[in-house]
């Protein structure tokens, strides 16, 4: 009789000993950014060997303490303080080169609109605008139910999908504002599962990146 549990453990060990995948998390000004510490914790506990970095918008920083997270965090100011002369690296390009996958969670209504229109006025949206189309970009929308139900939202989500980005759909629940309906960010476990699905494809050489 085969011990499936033992086989699964051995497979996980082999995966952990494989290549390291670089995961870049983008977080925006939604109250769902409260879940960033949990998302980071679960990604670091993944069966895959990963390195995680975070890019945060100004308003997202209101919802978590970046000083207690065990990963490197970048904000808008870093784009300018790290560049002094033409020979210096450009941060949003360097982060795009570093990352194997970009996960925007949460993606608020404001940043959704910016990306759909091609705007790039902060570090995160500059990374998105410069993103390589042969790398996966996942986004997990999060906003008030009425904002989600606004007719322009569906058009903007469709625009991101047309760029090749993958949606992790929002869910229905009682929101922080006490409204009930669609608009809550997907559970962190769901986001991690979707990330791992893409890492599995990468580890099987289904993705080919050119640098």
For each residue, the residues with C-beta under 8 A, 3 or more apart:
1:
2: 7
3: 6 7
4: 7 8
5: 8 9
6: 3 9 10
7: 2 3 4 10 11
8: 4 5 11 12
9: 5 6 12 13
10: 6 7 13 14
11: 7 8 14 15
12: 8 9 15 16 47
13: 9 10 16 17
14: 10 11 17 18
15: 11 12 18 47 48 49 203
16: 12 13 47 48 49
17: 13 14 49
18: 14 15 48 49 203
19: 49 203
20: 49 50 51
21: 48 49 50 51 100 101 199 202
22: 50 51 53 98 99 100 101
23: 43 50 51 52 53 99 100 101 103 195
24: 52 53 54 55 95 98 99 101 102 103 127
25: 36 39 40 43 52 53 54 55 103 104 105
26: 54 55 56 102 103 104 105 107 124 127 128
27: 33 36 54 55 56 57 60 104 105 106
28: 33 57 59 60 104 106 107 108 110 111 124
29: 33 57 58 59 60 62 108 110 111
30: 33 60 63 106 107 108 142 143 185
31: 34 63 142 176
32: 35 63 105 106 142 184 185
33: 27 28 29 30 36 56 60 62 63 64 106
34: 31 63 64
35: 32 38 39 106 185 188
36: 25 27 33 39 40 54 60 63 64 69
37: 40 41 64 68 69
38: 35 41 42 188
39: 25 35 36 42 43 105 188 191 192
40: 25 36 37 43 44 52 54 69 70 71
41: 37 38 44 45
42: 38 39 45 46 188 189 192
43: 23 25 39 40 46 50 52 192 195
44: 40 41 50 52 70 71
45: 41 42
46: 42 43 50 192 195 196 199
47: 12 15 16 196
48: 15 16 18 21 196 199 203
49: 15 16 17 18 19 20 21
50: 20 21 22 23 43 44 46 199
51: 20 21 22 23
52: 23 24 25 40 43 44 71
53: 22 23 24 25 71 72 73 74 95 98 99
54: 24 25 26 27 36 40 66 69 71 72 73 74
55: 24 25 26 27 73 74 75 95 123 124 127
56: 26 27 33 60 61 66 73 74 75 124
57: 27 28 29 60 61 75 76 111 122 123 124
58: 29 61 75 76 122
59: 28 29 62
60: 27 28 29 30 33 36 56 57 63 64
61: 56 57 58 64 66 75
62: 29 33 59
63: 30 31 32 33 34 36 60
64: 33 34 36 37 60 61 69
65: 68 69
66: 54 56 61 69 73
67:
68: 37 65
69: 36 37 40 54 64 65 66 73
70: 40 44
71: 40 44 52 53 54
72: 53 54
73: 53 54 55 56 66 69
74: 53 54 55 56 78 91 95 123
75: 55 56 57 58 61 78 123
76: 57 58 79 80 122 123
77: 80 81
78: 74 75 81 82 91 123
79: 76 82 83 91 92 123 126
80: 76 77 83
81: 77 78
82: 78 79 88 89 91
83: 79 80 88 89 90 91
84: 88
85: 88
86:
87:
88: 82 83 84 85
89: 82 83 93 94
90: 83 93 94
91: 74 78 79 82 83 94 95 123
92: 79 95 96 123 126 127 130
93: 89 90 96 97 130
94: 89 90 91 97 98
95: 24 53 55 74 91 92 98 99 123 127
96: 92 93 99 127 130 131 132
97: 93 94 211
98: 22 24 53 94 95
99: 22 23 24 53 95 96 102 135
100: 21 22 23 135 199 202 209
101: 21 22 23 24 135 136 137 138 195 198 199 202
102: 24 26 99 127 128 131 135 136 137 138
103: 23 24 25 26 137 138 139 140 191 195
104: 25 26 27 28 107 111 124 128 137 138 139 140
105: 25 26 27 32 39 138 139 140 142 168 185 186 191
106: 27 28 30 32 33 35 140 141 142 185
107: 26 28 30 104 111 112 115 139 140 141 142
108: 28 29 30 111 112 141 142 143
109: 112 113 143 144 147 153
110: 28 29 113 114
111: 28 29 57 104 107 108 114 115 124 125
112: 107 108 109 115 116 139 141 143 153 156 157 160
113: 109 110 116 117 119 152 156
114: 110 111 117 119 120 121 125
115: 107 111 112 118 119 125 128 156 159 160
116: 112 113 155 156 157 159 160
117: 113 114
118: 115 129
119: 113 114 115 125
120: 114 125 126 128 129 130
121: 114 125
122: 57 58 76 125 126
123: 55 57 74 75 76 78 79 91 92 95 126 127
124: 26 28 55 56 57 104 111 127 128
125: 111 114 115 119 120 121 122 128 129
126: 79 92 120 122 123 129 130
127: 24 26 55 92 95 96 102 123 124 130 131
128: 26 102 104 115 120 124 125 131 137
129: 118 120 125 126
130: 92 93 96 120 126 127
131: 96 102 127 128 135 137
132: 96 135 209 210
133: 163 164
134: 207 208 209 210
135: 99 100 101 102 131 132 207 209
136: 101 102 166 198 207
137: 101 102 103 104 128 131 163 164 165 166
138: 101 102 103 104 105 165 166 167 168 191 194 195 198
139: 103 104 105 107 112 160 165 166 167 168
140: 103 104 105 106 107 167 168 170 185 186 191
141: 106 107 108 112 148 153 157 167 169 170 183 185
142: 30 31 32 105 106 107 108 170 183 184 185
143: 30 108 109 112 147 148 153 170 183
144: 109 147 148 175 177 179 183
145: 148 149 175 179 180 181 182 183
146: 149 150 179
147: 109 143 144 150 153 183
148: 141 143 144 145 153 170 181 182 183
149: 145 146 153 181 182
150: 146 147 153
151: 154 155
152: 113 155 156
153: 109 112 141 143 147 148 149 150 156 157
154: 151 157 158
155: 116 151 152 158 159
156: 112 113 115 116 152 153 159 160
157: 112 116 141 153 154 160 161 167
158: 154 155 161 162
159: 115 116 155 156 162 163
160: 112 115 116 139 156 157 163 165 167
161: 157 158 164 165 166 167
162: 158 159
163: 133 137 159 160
164: 133 137 161
165: 137 138 139 160 161
166: 136 137 138 139 161 194
167: 138 139 140 141 157 160 161
168: 105 138 139 140 186 190 191 194
169: 141 186
170: 140 141 142 143 148 182 183 184 185 186
171: 182 184 185 186 187
172: 180 181 182 183 184
173: 180 184
174: 178 179 180
175: 144 145 178 179 180 181 183 184
176: 31
177: 144
178: 174 175
179: 144 145 146 174 175 183
180: 145 172 173 174 175
181: 145 148 149 172 175
182: 145 148 149 170 171 172
183: 141 142 143 144 145 147 148 170 172 175 179
184: 32 142 170 171 172 173 175
185: 30 32 35 105 106 140 141 142 170 171 191
186: 105 140 168 169 170 171 190 191
187: 171 190 191
188: 35 38 39 42 191 192
189: 42 192 193
190: 168 186 187 193 194
191: 39 103 105 138 140 168 185 186 187 188 194 195
192: 39 42 43 46 188 189 195 196
193: 189 190 196 197
194: 138 166 168 190 191 197 198
195: 23 43 46 101 103 138 191 192 198 199
196: 46 47 48 192 193 199 200
197: 193 194 200 201
198: 101 136 138 194 195 201 202 207
199: 21 46 48 50 100 101 195 196 202 203
200: 196 197 203 204
201: 197 198 204 206 207
202: 21 100 101 198 199 205 206 207
203: 15 18 19 48 199 200
204: 200 201
205: 202 208
206: 201 202
207: 134 135 136 198 201 202
208: 134 205
209: 100 132 134 135
210: 132 134
211: 97
